[in-house]
Amino acid sequence: MRDEVARLTLVALEVEKRYRKSAFGLKNGSSFYKTVLELGLIDGEIESRKRFDKLASYNTGEKVHLKQMEFHKCLKRNRWVFGGNRTGKTECGAVEVIFLARGIHPFRNNKGPVSGWVVSLSKQVQRDVAQKKILQYLNPLWIEEIVMLSGKKDSPENGIIDYILIKNVFGSTSTIGFKSCDQGREKFQGTSLDFVWFDEEPSYDIYLECRMRVLDKKGELFGTMTPLKGLSWVYDEIFLNQKNNPEVWFIQMDWNDNPFLDEKEIEFFENSLSTDDLDARKYGRFSGSQGLVYKEFDDRVNVIQPFNVPSDWYDGISIDPGLNNPLACHWYCVDYDGNVYVIKEHFEAGKDIDYHAEKIKNICKSLNWPTNNMGYYEALIDSAAGQRTLNGVKSVAELFYERGIAVNTKVNKDLFSGIAQVKSYIKNSNGRARLFIFSCCTNLIREFKTYFWSSGDTPVKKDDHCLDELRYYLMTKPSPHARPKTYLEKHKDKVAKELMRKKRLYR
């Protein structure tokens, strides 16, 4: 490390020598001579700083990796990047570690010395990936001490680092420790930490141990990984966020997000990988054994924040009934261009018809949803709701009607044409989305991510209540609502009617 510092320090002197040669023949001591030498000193300093401090040029040039910056800007305490190979995910993890350890994070409230871990799958992977990236962005002048597990600290890139002491800008030193999952859970106990970075997916027991390590300091976890293990615990706990933890956040990166990748290189890798491998290694997508039904669904596009929807967009309600199973109900709107918006959700299990009917009517009242001429709210419902069971004299449809909800059981339940219709709304032939789901409809969003093909040609019949009633609604082929006329258009119609009236009078 000392040799590297000395070598880099000579850079400015070498540049200065080049400028001295340029100044040869000029009058010594002249203002022009001094200016040339001063430029040499400045350029030498700039060049040496670039060589020393790669962090200073991170995402500051003409090309900026926007998703890396989005990750750094997020203030959640459990952040993850799901990315393919060479998408830049590991790089932003390493930079985040240095930001925190130095106390120079551009988007957070910085503090004095901190302690954190970098967790890799093995010591060899640590050396070749996470450790290498950190050393690449870590200015040698910031290093107070390096303690090695193996190898020499004068060339830490060739050995295995135990921990690094880094000068924090607020004084004293921060500690970056290195751990590997192959050490076992016991090696992750006892320490209180400010942060943990997982480079690739750890086992769940190690994740839980690390979560305990940051508990008392209100620290943070962040991970960067390619989802090669399929639908693991990360899929449930982070990607689906089944526990609705408000501190969980993720972003997905693919090759097209990395502005520093060459287009020919992308094409080469695309042609060399299978479709399934592309899902994980290019797009950073999770894959089940048979694949997602709705691969087109992208919550960055199809999920939007709620807004005040004009009442003339209100279009329909759709229900998939359930008693012990969940009852799913959504409210649908259509704009003037035919785009469909899912704006409200009712989803509960283990309740009776009285409970569900009251919930649905209360949501309708809160939205000022229109009723029919008889004062009933109208909705679509699974055709099975029209059948009378042996245990009861009335059908589910009749029970809803008695409670003020007129349900229509004549729905198109054809599975394959219905799936095709949903796909066309998620993304049409021109690549444009026509289905937008408010972020408050969490169960519908979750089902899109958990709806997989079975070993046959049909989806797995599990967790599909919301998707079923979405299918019923979209199979009605909702049409665009007429755009309200402006004042001038209304005035024009009025004048035209008056002219027609006068024309009839003078015939």
Secondary structure, 3 states (H helix, E strand, C coil): CHHHHHHHHHHHHHHHHHHHHHCCCCCCCCHHHHHHHHHHHHHHHHHHHHHHCHHHHCCCCCCCCHHHHHHHHCCCCEEEEEECCCCCHHHHHHHHHHHHHHCCCCCCCCCCCCEEEEEECCHHHHHHHHHHHHHHHCCHHHEEEEEEEECCCCCHHHCEEEEEEEECCCCCEEEEEEEEHHHCHHHHCCCCCCEEEEECCCCHHHHHHHHHHCCCCCCEEEEEECCCCCCCHHHHHHHCCCCCCCCEEEEEECHHHCCCCCHHHHHHHHHHCCHHHHHHHCCCCCCCCCCECCCCCCCCCCEECCCCCCHHHEEEEEEECCCCCCEEEEEEEECCCCCEEEEEEEEECCCCHHHHHHHHHHHHHHHCCCCCCCCCEEEEECHHHHCCCCCCCCCHHHHHHHCCEEEECCCCCCHHHHHHHHHHHHCCCCCCCCEEEECCCHHHHHHHHHCEECCCCCECCCCCHHHHHHHHHHCCCCCCCCCCCCHHHHHHHHHHHHHHHHHHHCC
